[in-house]
Amino acid sequence: MNQCEAVIKVMEINGGYATLGFLNQNVLKIKGVEWKTKTPFASIRRIVQNSRFFFKIRPGLWALNTYKDKLPPEILPTKNLPKREQAEYSHTYYQGLLVELGNIKSYKTFVPNQDKNKIYLGKKLFDITSVPNIYKFSYEHIVQIAQTIDVTWFNQRGMPANLFEIEHSTPIHNSLLKFIELQDFYTSFFIVADEARRIEFQNKISLEAYKPIVKRVGFWSYDNVAELHTKTSEFISIESKLKMER
């Protein structure tokens, strides 16, 4: 079996699609494949760009051409789907990536109750989060605001460490207002959106109303999230290999 066949096999086992992060953690486990390279993850990235076998669905997510007509709508939304549903599937995808990132980094992860049953790559978001009910870390009115935030990473003491709001088309200022209400906590805030909205974010965060949090709010594009998810999985794969070699 060659390297390309190994990538195909992992995708087939996974239903015909996979994130680069998933491939990084599983392709090298396929037996009988010689990589003979110091950069196998770069090889995997190169392989999935071969349009003869693969196509890109969205940042960080690839699929087999032979499965193009078999993929569920939450993986590959059809063009005739209403834009609202397409936006919802995209929103859930980035929620899932952020939850997995938080889990890898040993945070406790939470998503709003109304999102728990949404499907991320064949799984409910509830199945990959580690906190079923939000921690009562403050006054009730503060917790009520926090539990509407798209993804929360809690530290080991049950306090909010990183908060993420995914903005596909809704106004960014709504998320910034939530962050303002949580300014008294030792927390980092992030707006996650298409790169095209970065200027809009910069214009909003520069307003006097958001001065208390201006240095604590970051902007992550969808590509940033996908790349961080991929790179973090590479690190985990290398770390796992080193532990096995002890």
Secondary structure, DSSP 8 states (H G I E B T S, - for coil): --HHHHHHHHHHHTTSEEEHHHHHHHGGGSTT-----S-HHHHHHHHHT-TTTEEEEETTEEEEGGGTTTS-TTTS--TTS-HHHHHHHHHHHHHHHHHHHHHHTT-EEE--GGGTTSEETTEEHHHH-S-SS----S-HHHHHHHTTSSEEEE-TTS-EEEEEEEESSS-HHHHHHHHHHTTTSS-EEEEEE-GGGHHHHHHHHTSGGGGGGTTTEEEEEHHHHHHHHHHHHHHHHHHHHHHHT-
